[in-house]
């Protein structure tokens, strides 16, 4: 009787371990698929939703029309308050690798060139513009997930299907060691992977106190959008520079 109970317990633990390993493998597989899709993506557009915790304070949500094209070119225009009308362009290797930006409203009469790593830019952002975009986010997550899987330190959960921005998603959660000294980027992340497009369209990141520090969403994501050089030209008549 006791022997049977021990065997049953051992079997249950083995099954639980296998399930956890399978789920961790699922996260890694989804991330690998996203990397493959994005490696074939020459350009995309999206309505980018952004919220970050900076200096311990969770900032207001920002809603931005976002364009990306290879090699690294970005155009952003804020379409909702509090920064509605703000625009910026960053093209790697142009404009002395500076951001060309303008504010909305009356302040938009002046265009400025900004150091991507300068204090004026970084006091409002957790990441420089050189690390922005979906591919960079996936790269960061992939590094953390693969390290966690290899070390056996990643606990993961498949939360099943959901709907985000009108798209069917698979919700995946990854939990890293609670000890910040381990060197992981975060304690916990939740990904909504677009089931059809095979890329994340919402990413939530939590710190070691389990506080939300990053909330990113890509609504109306259009991969391989056929963007032209004019989309990243500040003289484009559709722009306000």
N, C-alpha and C positions, 0 to 999 in steps of 0.2 A: 504493500500500500504506500509506504513512505517512498520506496524506490520509484513507484509510478508517479508520485507527486513531484519528486525531484526531476524526473525526466520531462514531465509536462512543463515544469517551470523553465527548465533549460531550453526546451523547444520554443516556448513563448518568447524568451529573451533573444534567442537566435532569430526568430521571425521579426521581432521588433527591430533588432540590429540590421537585418536585411532590408526592412522597409525604410529605415533611416538612410541606409546607403543608397537604396534605389531613389529616394527623393533627392538626395544630394546629387546623384547622377543626373536626375531629371533637370535640376537647376543648371548644372554644367552643360547639359545637352542643349537646353533652350538658349543659353548664352552663346554657345558655339554656333547655333543656327543664326542668331542675331548678327554675330561677327561676319558670317559668310554673306548674309544679305547686304550688310552695310559695305562690305568690301566691293560689292558689285554696284553700289549706288553712287552715281556721279553727282547727283544734286537732289535736294528735297526742299519742300516748304512745309511749314506747320504753324499753328497757333501755339506758341510756347507759353506754358503756365509755369511761373517760378515763384517760390517762396523759400527764404533762407533765414536761419538764425545767425545773427552776427552780434558779437559782443554780449551774448547771453539773451538777446531779445529777438523774438520771432518777428520779422519784418512783414509789411503788407504784401499781399499777393500782387504779382505783376503779370500782365497779359501782353504778349509781344508777337507780332507777325515776324516770322523767322525764315530767312533764306540761307541755304548753304550750297556751295559748289566746290568741287575739287579742281585744282589744289586749293588749300585752305582759304576760302572766301566766305565772309558772313555779312549779311545785311539784317538789321533788326529795326522794327518800328513798334513803339508802345502804342497799343490801341485802346487801352482802358486807363482810368485813373489808378494810381496817383501821378503817373508820368506820361499821360497821353500826349502824343505828338513828338516825343523824343525819338531821334533816329541816330543810328550809327552804322558805319561801314568799317570793316577790317579786312584787308587783303594782305596775306603774308607776302613780304618782300616789297610792298608798295608803301608810299607815304612815310618812308623811313620806319616802317613797321609800327606806325602809330595808328590809333583809332581816330577816325574822323567822326565827330559827333556834334549834335545840336539838340537843345531842349525844345519842348513845345511852347506854344504861346509866344509872348513878346520876347522871351529869352532865345527863341529860335531864330532871331535875326542874326545871331552870331554863331559861327561855326568854329569849333576848336579841334586841335589835334592833341591827343592824350597818350601818355605812356601806358601801355596795357598793364604794367606792374606798378604804376604810380599810386600814391596814397589816395588821390582823388577818386580813382576808379575802384581800388580795392576796399575802401571803407564801406562800399555798398554791395560788395560781392564776395562770396566765399572762394570763387575760382576766377582766374584771369580769363579774358576772352579767348586766349590761345588754347584753353582747355574746354571751351564750350562746344556744344553740339552733341548729337546723339551718339556718334561713334566714340567720342572721348568718354562719355558716361559709361557706355558698354565696356570699353577697354578697362576702366577703373574697376567696374564690378567684376569683370572676368578675372582680373588679377587677384582680387580678394577671394572670389569663389574657388579658384583653382588652388590657391594656397591653402584655404580651409579644407578642401576635399583631400588634398595630398597629406595634410597633417592630421586628418581625422578630427579637426576642431570645428567644422561647420555643421551646425544642426539646421535642418531645413524642413519646411512644411509645404506641401501642395494644398492650397486652400480651395482648389476647384475653380470652376468658371465664374466669371463676373462680366459686367458690362461697364466700360469706361469710354466716355466721349462717343457713345453710340456704337462702340466696337466690342466684339466678343473677345474676352481676354482670359488667360490662365493666370491666376494669382499665386505667386511663389514668394515664400518668406525664407530669408537666410539669417541665422543667428550665429554670431561669432563669439569668441570667448569674452566674458565680462571684464577681463583684466585689460585695461588700456595699454599696459606695458607690452602686451603681445605684439603691438604694432599694426593691428588691423585699422582700416579706415574708419570703421564704425562698429557699433554693437549689433545693430539690426537693420536689415533692409527689406522692403516689400516691393516686388515688381509686378506690374500688370503687363503681361506679354500678349501682344496682339496675335490671336490665334491664326489669322490669315496672313498677315504681313511678316510674322515671326520676329518682331522687334518689340522692345518695351515701349509703351506709350505713357506709363506713369511709373515714377520711381520715388519711393519714400525712404528716407535715411534717418536713423535714430542714433543718438550718442549713447555714452555709457550710463547715463541716467535715464535712458529710454525716452529722451525728449526728441521731438521732431526737429531736425536741423536742416533738412533739404527736402523740398517737395517740388518735383519737376513733372510736367505733363506735356505731351505732344498731341494736340488735338488736330483733326483734319490733316494728318500726316500724308504727304504725297511724295512717294519715293520716285527718283528719276524724273523730276519735274521738268526737265528740259530747259533749265535756266541758261541765260546767255551772259556774256561779259557785261552787257548794259545793266543787268540786274545788280552789279556791284560797282557801278560808276556813279560817283557823287554828282555828276552833271546830268544824270538821268532826269528828264523834266517831271517825272512822277514824284521825285524826291524834293525835299525842302532845303537841301544844303546850299 
